[in-house]
Amino acid sequence: MGPAVTRFAVGDPVFGTTGPRFGAHAEYACLSEHAAVAPKPAGLTYPEAAALADATALCFLRDRANLRAGQAVLVNGASGAVGAAAVQLARHFGATVTAVCSGPHARLVRKLGACDVVDYSRADFTGAGRRYDVIFDVAGTSSFGRCRRVLAPGGAYLTTAPSLAILVQMPWTSRFGSRRAVVAFTGLRAAGDKRKDLLFLGELAEASALTAVIEACYPLERIADAYRRVDAGHKKGNVIITMADRS
């Protein structure tokens, strides 16, 4: 609000992210108009827009892996919030997607665009003999060392889980060898870059090329229950906190 604000007007529906800023949950957030905020995509509910506001998968696949049409991608942890977005984005970019998840979630990831599904409780994807141009370890349950043998020459292993090993491997593999190890801190990017990503994701959603996957919505007064659900693991997509009934 205020006379210097030009990007938005009072009452505009918006979506965005406050990361990496931390704090308690509250009914309101005060942000600059230059923060990572964009107009809410038309046709999306507020919970759906909130679920799509995380550009982690986009940054890893598009910016870090330089994903191209025709490449083979494996997403480990494909049914979670970031994984579900990764499956859809990889398909949008023209890749062939193999999803690793639990058996009960196989139907979901196939619907999102996965061509093949590996049930991690029954098989080890690193022992299947197939090769991938990109392995996106969203779950953080594997490693570059284990995945290297199933990476194609020029391939990249991406992980959202920082560790001493990956921090050492990333600069080393960028100079030597034909396979790269990559970790990225996407929440630390500039607000302007985040806004561009939000606009891109919003356009995909409006074109029905990207769908929000939501397992459950909890009102603010049940936020402890929401955290228990997330901490239990094996969820499908996002868990959303609703501040008001605007869906």
Secondary structure as GFF3:
##gff-version 3
##sequence-region A 1 247
A	DSSP	beta_strand	14	16	.	.	.	ID=ss1
A	DSSP	beta_strand	37	39	.	.	.	ID=ss2
A	DSSP	alpha_helix	46	51	.	.	.	ID=ss3
A	DSSP	alpha_helix	56	58	.	.	.	ID=ss4
A	DSSP	pi_helix	59	64	.	.	.	ID=ss5
A	DSSP	beta_strand	72	76	.	.	.	ID=ss6
A	DSSP	alpha_helix	81	92	.	.	.	ID=ss7
A	DSSP	beta_strand	96	101	.	.	.	ID=ss8
A	DSSP	three_ten_helix	103	105	.	.	.	ID=ss9
A	DSSP	alpha_helix	106	112	.	.	.	ID=ss10
A	DSSP	beta_strand	116	119	.	.	.	ID=ss11
A	DSSP	three_ten_helix	125	127	.	.	.	ID=ss12
A	DSSP	beta_strand	132	137	.	.	.	ID=ss13
A	DSSP	alpha_helix	144	147	.	.	.	ID=ss14
A	DSSP	three_ten_helix	148	150	.	.	.	ID=ss15
A	DSSP	beta_strand	151	159	.	.	.	ID=ss16
A	DSSP	alpha_helix	164	175	.	.	.	ID=ss17
A	DSSP	beta_strand	180	183	.	.	.	ID=ss18
A	DSSP	three_ten_helix	186	188	.	.	.	ID=ss19
A	DSSP	alpha_helix	191	206	.	.	.	ID=ss20
A	DSSP	beta_strand	214	219	.	.	.	ID=ss21
A	DSSP	three_ten_helix	220	222	.	.	.	ID=ss22
A	DSSP	alpha_helix	223	232	.	.	.	ID=ss23
A	DSSP	beta_strand	238	242	.	.	.	ID=ss24
###
